[in-house]
Amino acid sequence: MSTTAPDNHRSTALPLLEQVRRRIRARHLSRRTEQAYTHWIKRYILFHGKRHPADMNGPDIEAFLSWLATDREVSASTQNQALAALLFLYKEVLGLTLPWLDKITRAKPRERRPVVLSHHEVSALLACMSGVTGLMARLIYGTGMRLMECCQLRIKDIDFQQHEITIRAGKGGKDRVTMLPASLITDLQTQLKSARQCHDSDRARAEPGVSLPDALARKYPGAATSWSWFWCFPADHLSLDPVTGVRRRHHIFEQAVQRAIKRAVQAADIVKPATTHTLRHSFATHLLMGGYDIRTVQELLGHSDVSTTMIYTHVLNQGGRGVISPLDRR
C-alpha cells in the first residue's frame, strides 16, 4: 500500500499544522489537546529534518519515540502522548490508514502511587494560602475537581440551594456533579460579588464577552455577555483569545494557582512532592478513609472506569498491607 498522502493534502494552501488545528477543532477536542498535538507533530517533523510526514512511515515514528525515551528521557505517558499526536496526524489529517499505524509499540507506563497528604498536612498547606488562590485550593480539595475545572467554573454551575457544583466538559468531555462544601459558601459568595463587579465593569466598557464552548456564541448571541456565563474566578486583566484573537476577559490562569500552592507547600514545610493535583488525590483518599464506597468516589472524581479510582484503595491498608512487622512484636 502506498505511503503517500492524497494530493489534496499536499496541494492545500493551509500549512500542515493549521490543518491539524482545524481538524482538532472540528472534532471538538480540548485546547490542551490542540497544544500538545501540534507541539509533538512539530517536534517529529523537525527531528526528521523537516521531511513531510506523508513521506515517512512506521520506522520513522519508532525512531522519534525511541529518541524521546533514550535521549530526552521522557516518561512513558509523555511518549504515548506523542504517539497519539502522530496517529491523529496520519489518520485524521492526512487520511492514511496503513497497517503499520496500529503496530507501533506503546510504552508501558510505570505504576506509581499517587502523592497524598494527611489531614494535618492539608490543613497546614491551606493555612499558608489566602485570597482567591487560597479559596480555589480549598475548593479543589473540598470537591475533588481538577485545576482547570476549577479555573473554568462559571456562575451558573454553582447551586447554593442544593449545595452542589456542576462540572461541565471535564476530562473526556463529560459533565458531573460534586458537592459544594458548606464551609466555603460564605467565601464563595464573597468571591462572586467581586466577580460581579468585574463583569459589570466589562459591560460598562462594552468589552467582548467571555469565550463559550462549541457554537453556543452563535446559538445564544447574548450568552457571552451574561452574568450566568461569567467566570467565578476571572483574570484581573484582558488578554487575547488564542483561538479567535479577540481581546477578552479570560478566567484566572492556572499557573497562578500552581505557583501559590508551590509556595504554600514550602511554607508549610511539607517534604512530599505535592502539587495542585495532590489535593484531588487527597480528596479521594480521605473519602475512602472516611468509609465512602468506591463507586461514590468514582462518580465524584469523574472516572469512567472504577479501576482508575482503585489506585486510592492503598490507603485502606496500614503500613505494609496491614502486616505488623515482627520487630514491633518484640
N, C-alpha and C positions, 0 to 999 in steps of 0.2 A: 504494500500500500504506500502511496506517495506521502512524503512528509512535508510537502509544500502547502502553504496556506492558500485558500481561494484567492483569485485575482482581486476581488473587491476589497479584501483586507490590505492588500499591498498598494492598491491604487488610490485608496481613500485619502482625502486631503487632511483628515484628522491624524495627529500623531498617535502612536500606539498607546501611550499612557492615557491620553484623553479618551481613546476608545474604551480602555479599561474602566476609567471613571464613569463613563456614561452607562456601561453595561452594569456596573455595580449599583448605580442609582436606579437603573431600570428594574433591578432585582430587589430594590428596597433594602439593601444591606446597610449596615451602620456606617457612620462617618469613620469610626475607628477601623473598621474592616477596610474601607477605602484607603485610608492612610497606610495601613500595614501592607496591603496587597501591592499598591503602587510602589512602595519602598522596596519590597523584595523583588519585584519584576525588574525594577531599575537596576538593582544590585546584580541580578542574574545577567542582564544584558551587558553591563559594564565588565563583569567578571570574564565574559567571553569576547571581549574586545569589540563590543557594540554590534555584534552579529544579530541579525533578525531572528527572533525565536523560531520562526517557521523553518529556518534553515538548520535547526538543532533538533535533537531528539533525546531519548532516554539517557544514554551515557553522559550527555552534556548536563542534564539535570542532576544525575548522580554525582558528577564531578563537583558541581556547585554545592550540593548538600554536604559532600564529604569535606570540602574546603571550610564550610561553616562550622562543622563539628571539630575538625582537627586543628585548623589554623586560627579560627575565630573563637573556638571553644564555647559555642552557644549551647544552650540547654536543648534537650530533646523536644520540648514543647515549642521552642523558637524555631528549631529546624523543621518541625512539622507544619508550623505556620507558613514558613517559606515555601514548603512543598504545596500546601493548599493554594497559595497565591499563584504558583506556576500551573497547577492543574486548572485553576479558574481561567488563566490566560489562554491555555491551549483549547480547552473545551468550550468556554463561554464566549471568548473574544475572537479567537482565530477559527473556531468551528472545526477543530481537528479531533476526531475520535479514533485514536490509534491504539493498538494493542499494548504498547509499552507504557502508556499513561497509567494503567491500572496495576502495572507490575513494579512501579517504583517502590523501593523499600522505605517504610516509615520507621522513624526512630521510636524506640520503646521508652516512654517516659519513666523516670525513676519514681518509685513510690515514696512520697515524703509525708510525714506527719505535719499537719498544719501547726503553725505557731499559735498558741493560746495563752492568754493572760489569765491569771487568777482574779477573783473578785477584788482582792486587795490591790492588785496591780492596775486593774481597770480604774478603780476609784482614784488611785494616785495619779494616773495619767490624766484623767478628766479634770482633776483638781488643778492641774497645771495649765488648763486651757480656759479661755474666756471668749466673749464676743460671739460673732457669727460662726467662726470655725469651731468654737467650743460647743455651740449648740448643735452643729452638724455632726461632730464626733459623738455626742450623746445620742443623737438620732440614729446614727449608723449602728451603734452598739445596742440601742434600745429597740430597734426594729429589724436588724439583720440586713438592711438594704445595702447595695453596693455603692461605692463612692459616686459614680456617675448617676446612679438612680437618685441619690440624694441631691446632687447638684442640679439635676434637671427636674426636680419636683415642682409642680405647678399648683397654684392656689386651689383650683377646682378638685384636686385629688386628695385634699385633706378634709376629713369629715369629723368635726369636733363633737357632733352629737353621738355618732356611733363609735367614736374612739378608734377610727381606723384610717389607714392611708392606702390608697390605690397606687400601685407602682405600674406605670404604663411602659409597654415595649421594653421590658427588661431583657436580659440575655436570652437570645433566641426569639426575640420579638414578642414575648408572652407578657400578658398582664397578670398581676396577682394582688392580693390584699394582705396587708400586715397590720399589726396593732399600732395604735397611737399611744405611747406611754403617757399615763395620766400626769406624771411628774414633769412632763415637758410642755403641757398645754399652755400654761401662762407665758413661758418664754417664747413659745412658738407664736402665740397670738401677738406678742410684742414685736417679734420679727416681721410678722405680716403687716403690722402698722407701718413699720419702716419701709417695707417693700411697697406699700400703697403710696407713700409719699414719693418714692422713686417713679412709680407708674404714673401718678398724676403729673409729675414734673415733665416726664417724657411726652405725655399727651398735650400739655400746655405748650410745649415747643414743637409739636407736630412731628416728633421723631417717628421713624418707621416702627411698626410693631415687632414683637418677638417672632422668632422663627417657629414654624409649625411643622409637624410631621406630615409626610406624604403630600397629598394635594389638598389639604384642608384649607390652605390660604385661598385657593380658587373656589372651593365649595362654600366656605364661610368667610367672605371678604372682611367682615368686621372682627373676626376672632383674634387676629394678631394684635389688635389694639385693646382688646377687652381685658378687664381685671381678672376674670376667671382663668385665662390662659397665661397670665403673667407668672414670672418665676417667683418661687418662695425665697430664693436666695439670689437676687440679681447682682450682677457685677457692678462695681462702683463707677464704671465708665463705659462709653460706647466703643464698639470695635467692629471691624469688617467681618461680615459673614463669609467664611471660607468657601461656601458653595455658590452663593449669589453675588458676593461682592458688595452687598448692601451694608451700610454702617448702621448698626442697630444695637439694642441692649441684649447682651448675652447673659447667661447665668454665671454665677461665680466660677472661676476657673479651678479645676480640680487640684492644680499644683499648689494653690493657696492653702487648701485643706491638708494636703500631704506634707507641706513644709511645717505647718503648725503642729501636726501630730508628731513629726520627727523631733521638733524642739521639745515637745511635751515628754516624749519618751526619754530624752536625755535629761530633762529637768527632774523627772520622777526617778531617775537612776535605775531604769529598767534595763537589764542586760540582755534580755531576749531581743532578737531582730524583729521587733514589732513594727508594723506599718498600718496604714488605714484599713487594709483588708483583714488585719488581725482582729479588729473589733467585730467584724462579721463572724470570723471563726469563733471568737469568744462568746458571741451571742448564741450560736448554735450549741456550743459545748455546754454553756451554763443552763440552757433549757433542758438538755438531756440529763444533766446532773440534777435538775430540779424535778425530774420524773416525767417530763412530757414525752409522748411517744414519737418514734422516728418519723412517722407519716406526717404528723403535725409540723414537725421541724422542716421536713422536706417541702411542704407547701409554703411555709413562711419564707424559706430561702429561694423558692422558685426553681428547685432542681427537677428536671424532667425524669430522672432515674434515681430511685432510692439508693442505689449503690454509691452515688456521689455523696449523699448525706452520710453514708455509713462510715466515712473517714473520721467522723467525730465520735464514734462509739468507743474509741480507745479510752475516753475519759471515764467510762463506766468500770474500767479495771484499775485498781490501785497498784502503783508501782509496776513490777514486772508481771503483768497479767494477774494481779491479785495474789501472787505467791509470796509467802513470808519467807524472807531469807533465813537460812539456818543460823546465820550469825546473830540474828535477833532472837533466837530461841535459847540462847545460852543462859 
